[in-house]
Each structure stands twice: as C-alpha cells, then as structure tokens.
Amino acid sequence: MEPSKIITVGDTVSGNLKKKEIYPDILIIDNKVMRRPITPIKVCVDQTLHLRNPPGTITDEAWSIMKEALRHEKRIKILVEGEEDLLTLVAVLCAPENSIVIYGQPHEGIVVIKATKEAKEMASKLIDEMKWQD
C-alpha cells in the first residue's frame, strides 16, 4: 500500500533521498547538520513555509505549520529557523495514518516510522512527558 504522505525531517536524510530520486511530500530542514550550517540542499518544491522553533522545543507555530503543509497536495519544504529535531514527533502525530516519517539518527543511519495508531500514541506519550515552551 502506498503511504498517504512521505515526510522527511533533517537535511541529511532529505538530501540522501533526493540523490536516490525519492521526493517526499514534506521536507523539514534547518540548513544544518549536527548543528553546523551547511550549504542548503537544492530540491524542487511547490512552496516553502518558514518556521521559528528554538532548539529543544516544539512551538505552537510548529503544529500549525505542519497542519497547513499537510492540507496541500503539493510538495512543501518547511524551513526551520532554530532546530527541527523534535518536529519528528509533530510529523508523526499530524500525518495521516499510513504516512511515513523518515529522520536521521546521527552516526546510526535513518529511521522510518509508519504513522500508525500505535506510533501516534507513542509520540503523544513522549510529548506528554516533556515540558514545552512557546
């Protein structure tokens, strides 16, 4: 079964998929790898959305931008000023069931999460256990 949406979180994983000619519906990037600035990856998208999300947080804006991106059928890049790491949780929770969220695990490889009911429950539990700032 085809995934509902393919969402990538991170510059390295997004760039590596592009090299393999796999084009996600939504790319979440911050133009950094391991918190160091990089040359932005060039990827053809229909729209770029901008988001401020400080390191170690998930802002209210992150939720609304993700929901906005998912409403469209076009390819969207979410360019984060700050840090995108924790936005994997937002992607899993907001994505339609059976979507795929792909992110990089430093020094390990990539992680692929199917947005199932169980995955959403686990992401929700992780968020509930954390303290958030606006």
PyMOL commands that set and color helices and strands:
alter all, ss='L'
color gray80, all
select helices_A, chain A and resi 11-19+60-71+87-94+117-128
alter helices_A, ss='H'
color red, helices_A
select strands_A, chain A and resi 6-9+26-29+32-33+36-37+47-53+76-82+100-105+109-114
alter strands_A, ss='S'
color yellow, strands_A
deselect
rebuild
show_as cartoon
